[in-house]
């Protein structure tokens, strides 16, 4: 039986690799997708920043030509534009921010009173919001100089406002912190999604596809029994699913390492993972792919045609995303044990812990125990489907 299963396995793999379209969709696309996405996002953010630097147009309403107005005009990257209607000009994009300084501004400042300034910006525009943040920081700097002058006139050291200085010491290398955080968000999500979608195409083709082409019945007349066919097809589907998952994760790594990308330099976080984490993450990828490979094969063999199988299998991706997103933004250091009993959520939580170098024996045992239950259940379901005449010959 082992020899027959291996023959079926090799035969199915050859059929899969002959289909160039499937290889492109399963391996090439995931490999180049993330580098392209991160590069485009990075260039878009850089473009917005450069556009603001080149076209930082603001309007200032100041009848008395106050010192604050002069301070803002002295900034190198700001262009002052005349405006008769600040609200309309901000809304239309003619200016990024409008600054309205009241006539009694200098008088109140001289009397050490509080003066209110109005900033008008478009909270639906990314550039306007970025410009608003910059103007706010300039006004904050100017406020600090006023406070310093007030204290100096009273012979008070301005340092009295800063009695405590803070030296930040991070538990993770500063260069790795953001990278590991982003990795803990992206890697579990991508691994689960591609563990579901990776085996999808081969499972559909090797079961429902063969029924539709009329090539399944001849296979059943050979020495290969149904269980040999099941294990051979299951093995080929698992291998193909893993190749898709590996391609997507490699694409994620390349995307994080793009020079001008959205997560430029964050790939250092991947390199900083210890060998134990990498091996455990790889093991989870294999087992998760096996779960969905067997489940998708069982559903596909039940379907009458390729199209019907796609209809049945499509909701699996949505069902997988729901528990995955439920733990998406969860703090890895404070995950309740209950999440390790929820399908897929437990896998995501455990992956987050491995990325951060946390190896909780209880969480590992609970999650891997459930994964084994999922695999056995999926394989038994597939075996049940393959053993039924009304399913195999359902056309």
C-alpha positions as a printed NumPy array, in Angstrom:
array([[  0.   ,   0.   ,   0.   ],
       [  2.885,   2.362,   0.796],
       [  4.358,   1.884,  -2.685],
       [  0.971,   2.53 ,  -4.321],
       [  0.41 ,   5.609,  -2.162],
       [  3.836,   6.942,  -3.19 ],
       [  3.077,   6.295,  -6.869],
       [ -0.206,   8.216,  -6.544],
       [  1.606,  10.985,  -4.641],
       [  4.261,  11.388,  -7.361],
       [  1.661,  11.208, -10.119],
       [ -0.467,  13.954,  -8.515],
       [  2.557,  16.181,  -7.919],
       [  3.594,  15.819, -11.588],
       [  0.079,  16.78 , -12.678],
       [  0.15 ,  19.834, -10.402],
       [  3.573,  20.99 , -11.626],
       [  2.526,  20.565, -15.255],
       [ -0.133,  23.219, -14.732],
       [  1.906,  26.414, -15.109],
       [ -1.046,  28.67 , -14.318],
       [ -1.509,  27.009, -10.932],
       [  2.212,  27.328, -10.186],
       [  2.156,  31.029, -11.031],
       [ -0.908,  31.644,  -8.853],
       [  0.325,  29.453,  -5.977],
       [  4.048,  30.272,  -5.867],
       [  5.057,  33.229,  -8.031],
       [  2.205,  35.604,  -7.096],
       [  2.575,  35.173,  -3.284],
       [  6.35 ,  35.591,  -3.696],
       [  6.145,  38.975,  -5.447],
       [  2.894,  40.267,  -3.926],
       [  4.254,  41.629,  -0.625],
       [  7.383,  43.292,  -2.073],
       [  5.125,  45.114,  -4.542],
       [  2.543,  46.093,  -1.887],
       [  5.134,  47.334,   0.63 ],
       [  7.086,  49.206,  -2.066],
       [  3.96 ,  50.955,  -3.344],
       [  2.864,  51.849,   0.22 ],
       [  6.355,  53.113,   1.088],
       [  6.594,  55.245,  -2.054],
       [  3.105,  56.626,  -1.418],
       [  4.026,  57.704,   2.131],
       [  7.354,  59.171,   0.957],
       [  5.555,  61.015,  -1.847],
       [  3.083,  62.551,   0.609],
       [  5.961,  63.685,   2.828],
       [  7.879,  65.195,  -0.09 ],
       [  4.734,  66.846,  -1.447],
       [  4.204,  68.566,   1.904],
       [  7.828,  69.699,   1.996],
       [  7.552,  71.157,  -1.519],
       [  4.02 ,  72.485,  -1.212],
       [  3.511,  73.362,   2.459],
       [  0.987,  76.13 ,   1.863],
       [ -0.725,  77.731,   4.846],
       [ -2.753,  80.894,   5.345],
       [ -2.313,  83.113,   8.41 ],
       [ -4.973,  85.541,   9.599],
       [ -3.125,  88.032,  11.778],
       [ -4.023,  91.737,  11.662],
       [ -1.309,  92.732,  14.159],
       [  1.581,  90.759,  12.545],
       [  2.417,  89.073,  15.841],
       [  5.691,  87.419,  16.834],
       [  4.043,  84.018,  16.419],
       [  3.13 ,  84.888,  12.849],
       [  6.733,  85.938,  12.193],
       [  7.974,  82.719,  13.799],
       [  5.809,  80.559,  11.504],
       [  6.83 ,  82.572,   8.425],
       [ 10.493,  82.057,   9.28 ],
       [ 10.248,  78.27 ,   8.941],
       [ 12.037,  77.126,   5.775],
       [  9.433,  74.67 ,   4.506],
       [  6.352,  76.919,   4.859],
       [  4.797,  78.98 ,   2.076],
       [  2.352,  81.685,   3.152],
       [ -0.691,  82.119,   0.911],
       [ -3.303,  84.879,   1.077],
       [ -6.81 ,  83.601,   1.692],
       [-10.119,  85.408,   1.873],
       [-11.959,  82.277,   3.018],
       [ -9.761,  79.858,   4.939],
       [-12.425,  77.156,   5.379],
       [-13.153,  76.969,   1.652],
       [ -9.479,  77.048,   0.669],
       [ -8.66 ,  74.213,   3.084],
       [-11.615,  72.188,   1.834],
       [-10.634,  72.7  ,  -1.816],
       [ -6.976,  71.859,  -1.121],
       [ -5.579,  75.324,  -2.029],
       [ -3.97 ,  75.441,   1.425],
       [ -3.174,  72.679,   3.896],
       [ -3.788,  74.573,   7.141],
       [ -5.277,  77.907,   8.129],
       [ -3.946,  79.7  ,  11.231],
       [ -6.151,  82.357,  12.848],
       [ -4.4  ,  84.527,  15.444],
       [ -6.681,  86.876,  17.469],
       [ -6.037,  90.622,  17.617],
       [ -5.435,  90.543,  21.368],
       [ -2.839,  87.752,  21.134],
       [  0.224,  89.854,  22.042],
       [ -1.667,  91.695,  24.776],
       [ -2.728,  88.476,  26.491],
       [  0.732,  86.948,  26.169],
       [  2.302,  90.074,  27.713],
       [ -0.16 ,  89.844,  30.619],
       [  0.639,  86.143,  31.046],
       [ -2.87 ,  85.156,  30.058],
       [ -3.999,  82.309,  27.832],
       [ -4.643,  83.125,  24.181],
       [ -6.615,  80.853,  21.854],
       [ -5.465,  80.149,  18.302],
       [ -7.634,  78.45 ,  15.663],
       [ -6.171,  75.878,  13.275],
       [ -8.342,  74.913,  10.322],
       [ -7.441,  71.716,   8.483],
       [ -9.077,  68.952,   6.443],
       [ -9.366,  65.832,   8.608],
       [-10.238,  63.813,   5.493],
       [ -6.915,  64.675,   3.831],
       [ -3.73 ,  62.852,   4.806],
       [ -1.503,  65.749,   3.725],
       [ -3.591,  68.302,   5.602],
       [ -3.493,  66.19 ,   8.777],
       [  0.293,  65.811,   8.49 ],
       [  0.643,  69.573,   7.972],
       [ -1.618,  70.218,  10.987],
       [  0.637,  68.05 ,  13.125],
       [  3.734,  69.972,  11.985],
       [  2.126,  73.376,  12.643],
       [  1.057,  72.158,  16.082],
       [  4.648,  71.206,  16.871],
       [  5.871,  74.67 ,  15.766],
       [  3.301,  76.387,  17.987],
       [  4.31 ,  74.113,  20.866],
       [  7.956,  75.114,  20.38 ],
       [  6.981,  78.793,  20.369],
       [  4.937,  78.307,  23.583],
       [  7.991,  76.845,  25.284],
       [ 10.083,  79.891,  24.369],
       [  7.399,  82.174,  25.886],
       [  7.406,  80.152,  29.111],
       [ 11.207,  80.28 ,  29.248],
       [ 11.182,  84.071,  28.857],
       [  8.568,  84.456,  31.586],
       [ 10.623,  82.382,  33.985],
       [ 13.84 ,  84.182,  33.082],
       [ 12.302,  87.609,  33.829],
       [ 11.464,  86.291,  37.294],
       [ 14.996,  84.908,  37.738],
       [ 13.698,  81.348,  37.712],
       [ 15.673,  78.663,  35.947],
       [ 13.496,  77.261,  33.066],
       [ 14.832,  73.799,  33.911],
       [ 12.465,  73.84 ,  36.886],
       [  9.748,  72.717,  34.438],
       [ 11.691,  69.527,  33.729],
       [ 12.611,  68.096,  37.146],
       [ 12.781,  64.551,  35.776],
       [ 14.682,  63.258,  32.777],
       [ 13.819,  59.834,  31.452],
       [ 16.294,  57.404,  29.909],
       [ 14.442,  54.752,  27.924],
       [ 15.796,  51.214,  28.02 ],
       [ 13.969,  48.748,  25.766],
       [ 13.692,  45.022,  26.465],
       [ 14.217,  44.351,  22.752],
       [ 16.751,  46.057,  20.491],
       [ 15.322,  49.355,  19.365],
       [ 15.875,  48.402,  15.711],
       [ 14.039,  45.097,  16.241],
       [ 11.079,  46.39 ,  18.265],
       [  8.924,  47.718,  15.424],
       [  9.974,  44.841,  13.178],
       [  8.91 ,  42.201,  15.696],
       [  5.648,  43.996,  16.38 ],
       [  4.805,  44.164,  12.655],
       [  5.926,  40.559,  12.221],
       [  3.596,  39.468,  15.038],
       [  0.736,  41.16 ,  13.163],
       [  1.508,  39.991,   9.636],
       [  3.119,  36.545,   9.901],
       [  0.293,  34.731,  11.8  ],
       [ -2.323,  36.29 ,   9.535],
       [ -0.461,  35.359,   6.35 ],
       [  0.373,  31.862,   7.568],
       [ -3.273,  31.077,   8.375],
       [ -4.626,  32.615,   5.165],
       [ -2.158,  30.765,   2.937],
       [ -2.587,  27.538,   4.902],
       [ -6.241,  27.798,   3.845],
       [ -5.805,  29.079,   0.29 ],
       [ -2.601,  27.157,  -0.549],
       [ -4.207,  23.687,  -0.73 ],
       [ -7.441,  25.107,  -2.201],
       [ -6.587,  24.917,  -5.916],
       [ -4.919,  21.465,  -5.875],
       [ -7.658,  20.022,  -3.636],
       [-10.323,  21.266,  -6.03 ],
       [ -8.477,  19.955,  -9.082],
       [ -7.455,  16.543,  -7.668],
       [-10.965,  15.635,  -6.503],
       [-13.807,  17.563,  -8.126],
       [-11.637,  18.295, -11.167],
       [-10.923,  14.614, -11.753],
       [-14.606,  13.746, -11.35 ],
       [-15.507,  16.381, -13.932],
       [-12.814,  15.199, -16.371],
       [-13.859,  11.574, -15.887],
       [-10.369,  10.472, -14.794],
       [-11.283,   9.387, -11.256],
       [-13.194,   6.241, -12.238],
       [-10.278,   4.772, -14.254],
       [ -8.017,   5.321, -11.239],
       [-10.378,   3.236,  -9.111],
       [-10.036,   0.301, -11.531],
       [ -6.276,   0.115, -10.92 ],
       [ -4.477,  -1.519,  -7.983],
       [ -4.662,   1.776,  -6.134],
       [ -7.35 ,   1.466,  -3.486],
       [ -9.382,   4.393,  -2.262],
       [ -7.214,   4.879,   0.811],
       [ -4.081,   4.888,  -1.341],
       [ -5.692,   7.521,  -3.534],
       [ -6.693,   9.501,  -0.455],
       [ -3.2  ,   9.493,   1.097],
       [ -1.459,  10.136,  -2.224],
       [ -3.704,  13.09 ,  -3.049],
       [ -3.563,  14.363,   0.525],
       [  0.252,  14.304,   0.445],
       [  0.417,  16.164,  -2.88 ],
       [ -2.088,  18.779,  -1.68 ],
       [ -0.13 ,  19.297,   1.565],
       [  3.158,  19.757,  -0.306],
       [  1.586,  22.274,  -2.687],
       [ -0.036,  24.135,   0.195],
       [  3.306,  24.336,   2.009],
       [  5.05 ,  25.663,  -1.101],
       [  2.415,  28.406,  -1.326],
       [  2.81 ,  29.243,   2.377],
       [  6.611,  29.313,   2.127],
       [  6.427,  31.536,  -0.963],
       [  4.104,  33.973,   0.81 ],
       [  6.33 ,  34.122,   3.914],
       [  9.438,  34.589,   1.765],
       [  7.585,  37.35 ,  -0.08 ],
       [  6.73 ,  38.916,   3.294],
       [ 10.414,  38.82 ,   4.278],
       [ 11.498,  40.401,   0.983],
       [  8.756,  43.024,   1.347],
       [  9.956,  43.955,   4.833],
       [ 13.491,  44.33 ,   3.464],
       [ 12.612,  46.757,   0.651],
       [ 14.879,  49.818,   0.746],
       [ 12.11 ,  52.396,   0.374],
       [  9.269,  50.132,   1.427],
       [  6.57 ,  50.576,   4.031],
       [  8.481,  48.425,   6.554],
       [ 11.995,  49.267,   5.416],
       [ 14.592,  47.38 ,   7.467],
       [ 12.036,  45.453,   9.533],
       [ 13.339,  42.174,   8.111],
       [ 15.981,  42.305,  10.859],
       [ 13.227,  41.073,  13.171],
       [ 12.954,  37.895,  11.082],
       [ 16.712,  37.345,  11.241],
       [ 16.664,  37.877,  15.01 ],
       [ 14.27 ,  34.943,  15.535],
       [ 16.051,  32.052,  17.225],
       [ 16.174,  28.591,  15.64 ],
       [ 13.635,  27.215,  18.134],
       [ 11.038,  29.806,  17.072],
       [ 11.67 ,  29.173,  13.373],
       [ 11.298,  25.398,  13.766],
       [  8.103,  25.693,  15.822],
       [  6.601,  28.2  ,  13.374],
       [  7.499,  25.85 ,  10.517],
       [  5.879,  22.92 ,  12.326],
       [  2.676,  24.891,  12.853],
       [  2.667,  25.826,   9.154],
       [  2.924,  22.14 ,   8.172],
       [  0.221,  20.973,  10.57 ],
       [ -2.197,  23.799,   9.735],
       [ -1.783,  23.108,   6.024],
       [ -2.504,  19.416,   6.674],
       [ -5.722,  20.318,   8.508],
       [ -7.103,  22.407,   5.665],
       [ -5.684,  20.119,   2.977],
       [ -7.663,  17.135,   4.296],
       [-10.796,  19.219,   4.92 ],
       [-10.729,  20.758,   1.43 ],
       [-10.084,  17.37 ,  -0.195],
       [-13.13 ,  15.914,   1.588],
       [-15.367,  18.801,   0.528],
       [-14.015,  18.729,  -3.023],
       [-14.67 ,  14.999,  -3.492],
       [-18.269,  15.578,  -2.394],
       [-18.827,  18.222,  -5.077],
       [-20.173,  17.211,  -8.476],
       [-17.982,  19.612, -10.441],
       [-15.04 ,  21.987, -10.218],
       [-17.359,  24.994, -10.026],
       [-19.474,  23.445,  -7.274],
       [-16.325,  22.648,  -5.274],
       [-15.206,  26.282,  -5.523],
       [-18.61 ,  27.376,  -4.225],
       [-18.339,  25.033,  -1.224],
       [-14.695,  25.897,  -0.464],
       [-14.778,  29.693,  -0.837],
       [-16.407,  30.358,   2.593],
       [-13.511,  28.539,   4.305],
       [-11.274,  31.564,   3.824],
       [-13.811,  33.873,   5.471],
       [-14.402,  31.413,   8.319],
       [-10.629,  31.229,   8.891],
       [-10.18 ,  35.008,   8.914],
       [-12.81 ,  35.648,  11.626],
       [-10.996,  33.92 ,  14.56 ],
       [ -7.662,  35.12 ,  13.162],
       [ -8.699,  38.775,  13.282],
       [-10.244,  38.269,  16.727],
       [ -6.715,  38.089,  18.164],
       [ -5.038,  40.342,  15.582],
       [ -4.23 ,  43.293,  17.894],
       [ -4.008,  41.311,  21.127],
       [ -1.031,  42.02 ,  23.4  ],
       [  1.135,  38.91 ,  23.255],
       [  2.153,  39.247,  26.92 ],
       [ -1.43 ,  39.172,  28.221],
       [ -3.322,  36.478,  26.314],
       [ -5.958,  34.607,  28.307],
       [ -5.829,  30.786,  28.289],
       [ -9.341,  30.666,  26.818],
       [ -8.016,  31.834,  23.419],
       [ -5.834,  28.731,  23.186],
       [ -8.997,  26.596,  23.031],
       [-10.505,  28.521,  20.08 ],
       [ -9.728,  27.063,  16.616],
       [ -7.201,  29.157,  14.65 ],
       [ -7.148,  31.833,  17.35 ],
       [ -4.952,  29.461,  19.357],
       [ -2.572,  29.082,  16.394],
       [ -2.311,  32.855,  15.922],
       [ -1.708,  33.434,  19.656],
       [  0.981,  30.767,  19.795],
       [  2.715,  32.18 ,  16.706],
       [  2.731,  35.627,  18.322],
       [  4.381,  34.161,  21.421],
       [  7.035,  32.344,  19.369],
       [  7.882,  35.537,  17.467],
       [  8.404,  37.345,  20.778],
       [ 10.493,  34.47 ,  22.158],
       [  7.841,  33.307,  24.656],
       [  7.576,  29.528,  25.174],
       [  4.695,  28.84 ,  27.533],
       [  4.489,  25.026,  28.015],
       [  0.769,  25.139,  28.855],
       [ -0.097,  27.137,  25.741],
       [  2.086,  24.918,  23.541],
       [  0.547,  21.682,  24.845],
       [ -3.043,  22.976,  24.565],
       [ -2.585,  24.334,  21.039],
       [ -0.712,  21.339,  19.598],
       [ -3.224,  18.972,  21.194],
       [ -6.052,  20.802,  19.467],
       [ -4.134,  20.871,  16.171],
       [ -3.751,  17.089,  16.316],
       [ -7.498,  16.805,  16.996],
       [ -8.162,  18.995,  13.934],
       [ -5.872,  16.863,  11.738],
       [ -7.374,  13.56 ,  12.85 ],
       [-10.92 ,  14.893,  12.431],
       [-10.172,  16.302,   8.957],
       [ -8.463,  13.113,   7.778],
       [-11.286,  10.933,   9.133],
       [-13.808,  13.18 ,   7.382],
       [-11.874,  12.845,   4.111],
       [-11.639,   9.072,   4.592],
       [-15.375,   8.891,   5.225],
       [-16.063,  10.799,   1.995],
       [-13.716,   8.573,  -0.03 ],
       [-15.347,   5.412,   1.347],
       [-18.854,   6.328,   0.159],
       [-19.955,   5.156,  -3.292],
       [-22.656,   7.84 ,  -3.549],
       [-19.993,  10.528,  -3.013],
       [-17.278,   9.152,  -5.307],
       [-19.727,   8.66 ,  -8.189],
       [-21.813,  11.738,  -7.418],
       [-22.102,  13.566, -10.756]])
